[in-house]
Amino acid sequence: MSVFKVPVIETERLILRPHTVEDAEAVFEWTSDERVAEFMNYNRHESVNTSLEWLKSLDALENEYTWGIVRRQDGKLIGSCSIRRRPDGVFWSFGYNLRFDCWNMGYATEAAKRMIEFVRKEHNAGRITAEHAVDNPASGRVMEKCGMHFVRFGEYSSFDGTRKYRSKVYELNEGE
């Protein structure tokens, strides 16, 4: 296990950069939104302090890169994304979370494609996986736009175990 140094990486419209504790209020804007948190494994943030505690925890993450998604046009922090090496050492998996007013603009796809490109270059990552709640098909479209293909149904739960979601699992293999 290792703690990765999170670099700044860029796309045409986005800057993916390490989060800082100064991001707490911006993070709270989307993590407190029920529409955004509905299918996530975290519980909706009840205060800026909850967002601050999450931000402080990021420095200790092992085998994971987590970025704040910043919109180039105005410098606004609009979400977060991460990609991590799975414990099996074979697969990498990613996820993302965006402000509701930034949905359906292609930002999630743009960030996901860049994360995949990054781990392929930096870690020679051949196999990428991601999953989404069956009731959240827009995330499936993001995965398909990244070249991923559906492989099976699965299930995931919230960190505290209070919510379970039937999911669709997608994969992208080396050469795809």
Protein Blocks (a to p, Z undefined) as FASTA:
>chain_A
ZZddddddddfkbccddddfklmmmmmmmmmpmklmmmmcbdcdfbfklmmmmmmmmmmp
ghiacdddddfklopafbdcdddddfklmaccddddddfklgonlmmmmmmmmmmmmmmm
mnopabdcddddfklmmlmmmmmmnopacfbdcddddfkopaccddddddddehZZ
